[in-house]
Amino acid sequence: MTPHIVIIDDESITLKQLRRILEKEGYQVSAFSNPQRALKHIEASPCHLVISDVKMPTMNGLDLMTRVKARFPSTEVILITGYASIDGAVEATREGAFYYLEKPFTPDQVRDLVKQALTLRRTRDAASNASASGDSAFGERDFQTPVIIGESSKIREVVSIICQIAPTDCNVMITGDSGSGKELVARAIHAASKRADGPFMAFNCGALNETLIDNELFGHEKGAFTGAETRSTGLLEAAGGGTLFLDEIGEMPNSMQVKLLRVLQERELIRVGGSRPIPIDVRIVSATAVDVKAAVNGGAFRKDLYFRINVVNIKLPGLGERKKDIPLLAYHILSRLKRRGGKDISAVSQRAMALLSNYAFPGNVRELENILERAVAVCSGTVVRVCDLPPDLIEFEFQTYNPPDDQFMTLAELEQDYISHLLKINGGVRTKTAAILGIDRASLWRKMKKYGLD
């Protein structure tokens, strides 16, 4: 669908200029000099983006934005003014404006901002649609196609593997760092399998000692031990007809590995304190954050069991490896927090999203969830801003230098950009900046004069 953009400005020259720029990009453009007429048009024909002047005779641009956002929360708004101020920009972004653009502007500025705003709109819509199908990073629109939040090539590859192996009954091992979504992948495999109507049971092999693991997985007969007053069904039996997810299987004690191997070979188990074999029908999906293959080579994990459970291996990428998915995941998480009774946070500011997108996320998706949950709790408006993010994440922004990646730079241009960055994060203090650069103040002063940084 061609994006529909409404532009509003009482200056005919600005209106014509904006219309010409946007129509050359292939957008559907509606232009108005009267804000009231523009509002009626938007009511009758909702648009993707509004670009409005702030100072207009009949209606203030901020008031217009408030009315548009109240009726169409997902519509992005770019405000334009010839009287820019820091206070005005802060107020506009706090109220939900995508950007506060000062006149005179260039065609490139307009094109870039419009592209960014429409990308944000598509990202938020996609996250909202995916969230409607489930309360996790995975939802099931149908049993054949698990919906996974993410558009990066690595996560699309994971989806492809899930769709291929889910209908089979082979055992699967999922590997990946903590917080990368291993259980969610296991649930997606189950939901897309022939066992989808059966139970999905999950067990953490590293959470209990050997005796308790034995009891939890295999169950026990009445009188098997002191306090066993009734028969108990273990998870292997309870998951019959469905899927058993064994998390952190690399931490399973060796004796339990032997018992699990026999279950997989014979398709039957014996409860603790029992003597009668009980047939079972269960698919095993396991997961680990450790290198099980290395554990096999070191003798800490049984090789025969490894080959039984690792028929298909799915390696999950860390969030730092799929940064393209961060905005989509962020809006999905905000939508989920809202459904759980949280604040109605409609957006993440451009600068805050850039900071999130540049962060390495050692804690993966779980860390992103924690960061956004905190941001929502402290946010005073409807937009998550940099000041709502954890202090250590904000410190990361000041410690990180990212050269422009959209163009090649000469050595002099790179030096100028880096010096400017250091001056910014040091509050203009030249002594500290010179010390970081390894030069004296006089040399720094000459470079600043050379590059016009004074």
C-alpha positions in Angstrom: 0.0 0.0 0.0 1.3 3.5 -1.0 1.8 5.5 2.2 -0.7 8.4 2.5 0.8 11.6 3.9 -1.2 14.8 4.9 0.8 18.1 5.0 -0.6 21.2 6.7 1.0 24.7 6.4 -0.6 28.1 6.0 2.4 29.2 3.9 1.7 28.2 0.3 5.4 28.1 -0.7 6.2 25.6 2.1 3.2 23.6 1.2 4.2 23.4 -2.5 7.8 22.5 -1.6 6.8 19.7 0.7 4.3 18.3 -1.8 6.8 18.3 -4.6 9.4 16.5 -2.5 7.1 13.8 -1.3 5.3 13.2 -4.6 8.6 12.7 -6.3 9.2 9.9 -3.8 6.0 8.2 -4.9 3.9 9.0 -1.8 0.2 9.8 -1.9 0.0 13.4 -0.7 -2.9 15.6 0.5 -2.1 19.2 1.2 -4.1 21.7 3.3 -3.6 25.3 4.4 -6.5 25.0 6.8 -6.1 22.7 9.8 -9.8 22.1 10.3 -10.2 20.9 6.7 -7.2 18.7 7.2 -8.7 17.1 10.3 -12.0 16.4 8.4 -10.0 14.8 5.6 -8.0 12.6 8.1 -11.2 11.6 9.8 -12.7 10.4 6.5 -9.4 9.0 5.0 -6.9 8.0 7.7 -3.3 8.6 6.8 0.1 7.1 7.7 1.9 10.4 8.5 1.0 14.1 9.2 3.5 16.9 8.6 2.2 20.1 10.1 3.4 23.6 10.8 3.3 24.7 14.4 2.4 28.3 14.1 -0.9 28.7 12.2 -3.6 31.3 12.6 -6.5 29.1 13.3 -5.0 26.2 15.2 -1.7 25.4 16.9 0.3 22.5 15.5 0.5 20.8 18.9 -3.3 21.0 19.4 -3.7 19.5 15.9 -1.3 16.7 16.8 -3.2 15.9 20.0 -6.5 15.6 18.1 -4.9 13.4 15.5 -3.2 11.1 18.0 -6.4 10.8 20.1 -8.3 9.5 17.1 -5.5 7.6 15.3 -2.7 6.7 17.8 -0.5 5.0 15.2 -0.4 8.0 12.9 3.1 9.6 13.1 3.4 13.4 13.2 6.3 15.6 12.2 6.1 19.2 13.3 7.7 22.1 11.4 8.5 25.5 12.8 10.4 28.6 12.0 10.7 29.4 15.7 12.5 26.3 17.1 13.4 26.1 20.7 14.6 23.3 23.0 11.5 23.7 25.2 9.2 23.4 22.2 11.0 20.4 20.9 10.9 18.6 24.3 7.2 19.4 24.7 6.4 18.2 21.1 8.3 14.8 21.5 6.8 14.3 25.0 3.3 14.7 23.5 4.1 12.1 20.8 5.6 14.0 17.8 8.1 11.9 15.8 10.3 14.9 15.1 10.5 18.7 15.6 12.0 20.1 12.3 13.2 23.7 12.1 12.9 25.8 9.0 14.6 26.2 6.6 14.9 22.5 5.9 16.5 20.6 3.0 14.7 18.1 0.7 17.1 15.4 2.1 16.1 16.2 5.6 12.4 15.8 4.7 13.0 12.6 2.8 15.0 11.0 5.6 12.6 11.9 8.3 9.6 10.7 6.3 11.3 7.4 5.6 12.2 7.0 9.3 8.7 7.8 10.5 7.0 5.4 8.0 9.5 2.7 9.0 8.6 3.2 12.6 4.9 3.0 11.7 5.4 -0.3 9.8 7.5 -1.7 12.7 4.9 -0.9 15.3 2.0 -2.2 13.1 3.9 -5.5 12.5 4.7 -5.9 16.2 1.0 -5.2 17.1 -0.3 -7.7 14.6 2.1 -10.4 15.8 1.4 -9.7 19.4 -2.4 -10.2 18.8 -1.7 -13.8 18.1 0.1 -14.6 21.3 1.6 -13.3 24.6 5.2 -14.2 23.7 7.7 -13.6 21.0 6.0 -16.5 19.2 2.4 -16.8 18.4 0.5 -19.4 16.4 -1.7 -18.1 13.6 -2.0 -21.6 12.4 -0.3 -24.9 13.1 1.9 -24.8 10.0 3.4 -21.3 10.4 4.6 -20.2 13.9 4.7 -16.4 13.9 8.1 -15.3 15.2 8.9 -11.7 16.0 11.8 -10.8 13.8 12.7 -10.1 10.1 16.5 -10.6 10.2 18.0 -13.4 8.0 19.1 -15.4 11.0 15.7 -15.5 12.7 14.0 -16.2 9.3 16.4 -19.2 9.0 15.2 -20.4 12.4 11.6 -20.2 11.3 12.4 -22.1 8.1 14.0 -25.0 10.2 11.0 -25.1 12.6 8.5 -25.3 9.7 10.6 -28.2 8.2 11.1 -30.3 11.2 8.0 -29.6 13.4 5.7 -32.0 11.5 8.2 -34.9 11.9 8.7 -36.6 15.3 12.5 -36.3 15.6 14.1 -35.1 18.8 15.5 -31.5 18.6 18.2 -29.8 20.5 18.1 -26.0 20.8 21.4 -24.2 21.6 21.9 -20.5 22.4 22.8 -18.1 25.2 20.6 -17.4 28.2 17.6 -15.2 27.3 17.7 -15.9 23.6 14.3 -17.7 23.6 15.0 -21.4 23.6 11.8 -22.4 25.4 9.8 -20.2 23.0 11.3 -22.0 20.0 10.4 -25.3 21.7 6.8 -24.1 22.1 6.7 -23.0 18.5 7.9 -26.5 17.4 5.2 -28.1 19.5 2.5 -25.8 18.2 3.4 -26.5 14.6 3.6 -30.3 15.1 1.1 -33.2 14.9 1.3 -33.2 18.7 -0.1 -29.7 19.0 -3.3 -30.9 20.7 -1.2 -32.8 23.3 0.5 -31.4 26.4 3.6 -29.3 26.4 5.6 -29.9 29.6 8.8 -28.1 30.5 11.5 -29.1 33.0 14.8 -27.4 34.0 17.5 -30.2 34.5 19.8 -27.8 36.4 17.2 -26.7 39.0 17.0 -29.9 41.2 19.3 -32.6 42.6 19.5 -36.1 41.2 16.9 -37.6 43.5 14.3 -35.0 42.7 15.0 -35.1 39.0 14.4 -38.8 39.0 11.0 -38.3 40.8 10.0 -35.4 38.6 10.7 -37.1 35.3 9.8 -40.7 36.1 7.2 -40.4 38.9 6.9 -42.9 41.8 4.7 -45.7 43.1 2.9 -45.5 46.4 5.3 -46.4 49.3 8.4 -45.9 47.1 10.0 -43.8 49.8 9.0 -42.1 53.1 6.1 -39.7 52.4 5.1 -41.3 49.1 1.5 -41.9 50.2 0.1 -41.9 46.7 1.2 -42.8 43.2 2.7 -39.9 41.2 2.9 -39.6 37.4 6.2 -38.2 36.1 6.6 -35.6 33.4 7.7 -38.2 30.8 4.4 -40.0 31.3 2.3 -36.8 31.8 3.6 -35.4 28.4 2.2 -38.5 26.6 1.0 -37.5 23.1 2.8 -34.2 23.4 6.2 -32.7 23.9 8.6 -32.6 26.9 11.0 -29.7 26.9 14.2 -30.4 28.9 16.0 -27.1 29.5 19.7 -27.0 30.5 20.1 -30.7 29.6 23.9 -30.2 29.7 23.6 -30.1 33.6 21.7 -33.4 33.9 23.5 -35.9 36.2 25.2 -38.9 34.6 22.9 -41.4 36.2 19.9 -39.6 34.9 21.4 -39.5 31.5 21.6 -43.3 31.5 17.9 -43.6 32.5 16.8 -41.1 29.9 18.8 -42.9 27.2 16.9 -46.1 28.0 13.6 -44.3 27.8 14.4 -43.0 24.4 15.6 -46.4 23.2 12.8 -48.5 24.6 10.0 -45.9 24.6 9.0 -47.0 28.1 9.9 -46.2 31.7 9.7 -47.6 35.2 8.5 -45.4 38.0 10.6 -45.0 41.1 9.8 -47.9 43.4 8.0 -49.7 40.6 8.8 -52.8 38.5 6.3 -52.6 35.6 7.4 -51.0 32.4 5.0 -48.2 31.2 5.0 -47.4 27.5 5.3 -43.7 26.6 4.7 -41.6 23.5 6.6 -38.3 23.9 8.8 -36.1 21.8 11.9 -34.7 23.4 13.0 -31.2 22.7 16.1 -30.2 24.7 18.0 -27.0 25.2 21.3 -25.9 26.5 23.4 -22.7 26.9 26.6 -24.7 27.3 28.7 -26.5 24.7 27.4 -30.1 25.1 29.7 -31.4 22.3 32.7 -30.2 24.3 31.2 -31.9 27.4 30.9 -35.1 25.4 34.5 -34.9 24.4 35.5 -34.3 28.0 33.4 -37.3 29.2 30.9 -35.1 31.2 28.0 -36.0 28.9 27.2 -39.4 27.3 27.9 -39.6 23.6 25.1 -42.0 22.9 22.5 -39.8 24.6 23.9 -36.7 22.8 23.2 -38.4 19.4 19.7 -39.4 20.5 18.6 -36.0 21.5 20.6 -34.0 18.9 18.9 -35.4 15.8 18.3 -31.8 14.6 20.1 -28.8 16.1 18.7 -25.3 16.1 21.2 -22.6 17.0 19.6 -19.4 18.2 21.3 -16.1 17.4 21.8 -13.6 20.2 19.9 -10.3 20.0 23.2 -8.6 19.3 23.5 -10.7 16.1 20.0 -9.6 14.9 19.9 -5.9 15.6 17.4 -5.4 12.8 14.8 -7.1 15.0 15.2 -4.8 18.0 12.6 -2.2 17.1 10.1 -4.9 16.2 10.7 -6.7 19.5 10.6 -3.4 21.4 7.1 -2.5 20.1 5.9 -6.1 20.7 7.1 -5.9 24.3 5.4 -2.5 24.8 2.2 -3.9 23.4 2.4 -6.9 25.8 3.1 -4.7 28.8 0.0 -2.5 27.9 -2.2 -5.6 27.6 -1.0 -6.7 31.1 -2.4 -3.4 32.5 0.7 -1.3 32.1 0.9 2.3 30.8 -0.2 3.2 27.3 3.2 3.9 25.9 2.8 4.6 22.1 6.3 4.9 20.9 10.1 4.9 21.6 11.9 8.1 20.7 14.2 8.1 17.8 17.3 8.6 20.0 16.2 6.0 22.5 15.6 3.4 19.8 19.0 4.2 18.2 20.6 3.6 21.6 18.8 0.3 22.0 19.7 -0.7 18.5 23.5 0.0 19.1 23.6 -1.9 22.4 25.1 -5.4 22.5 22.4 -7.0 24.7 24.5 -9.7 26.5 21.2 -10.7 28.2 19.4 -11.0 24.9 15.6 -10.6 24.6 15.1 -11.1 28.3 17.4 -8.1 28.9 15.4 -6.0 26.4 12.2 -7.0 28.2 13.7 -5.9 31.6 14.9 -2.6 30.1 11.6 -1.7 28.6 9.6 -2.8 31.7 11.7 -0.4 33.7 11.3 2.4 31.1 7.5 2.0 31.1 7.5 2.2 34.9 9.4 5.5 35.1 8.1 7.1 31.9 6.0 10.2 32.5 4.5 10.5 29.0 3.5 8.3 26.2 6.9 8.1 24.6 9.9 6.2 26.0 12.9 8.6 25.9 16.6 8.2 26.7 16.1 9.5 30.2 13.7 6.6 30.9 16.4 4.0 30.0 18.8 2.6 32.7 21.7 4.9 33.6 24.3 2.3 32.5 22.7 2.2 29.1 22.8 6.0 28.8 26.5 5.9 29.9 27.1 3.3 27.1 25.9 6.0 24.6 28.6 8.4 25.8 31.3 5.8 25.9 30.6 4.6 22.4 31.9 6.2 19.2 30.1 5.1 16.0 31.4 6.8 12.8 28.9 7.5 10.1 28.3 4.3 8.2 26.5 5.8 5.2 29.6 7.2 3.5 33.3 6.7 3.2 35.4 9.2 5.2 38.8 10.6 4.7 41.3 10.4 7.6 40.8 14.2 8.2 37.0 13.8 8.3 37.2 10.8 10.7 39.5 12.9 12.9 37.1 15.8 12.9 34.1 13.6 13.7 36.0 11.8 16.6 37.2 15.1 18.1 33.7 16.5 17.9 32.4 13.3 19.6 34.9 13.6 22.5 34.2 17.3 23.0 30.5 16.5 23.2 30.7 13.7 25.8 33.3 15.7 27.9 31.1 18.8 28.0 33.5 20.8 25.9 36.3 20.4 28.5 39.5 20.6 26.4 42.0 19.3 28.9 40.1 16.0 29.3 39.6 15.7 25.6 43.2 16.3 24.8 44.2 13.7 27.4 42.0 11.1 25.7 43.5 12.0 22.3 47.0 11.8 23.7 48.0 15.4 22.7 48.4 18.7 24.5 45.8 21.5 24.7 47.6 23.6 22.2 47.5 20.8 19.6 43.8 20.2 20.3 43.2 23.9 19.9 44.9 24.0 16.5 42.8 21.0 15.3 39.6 22.6 16.6 40.5 25.8 14.7 41.3 23.7 11.6 38.0 21.9 11.6 35.9 24.8 12.7 35.0 23.2 16.1 35.5 26.2 18.3 
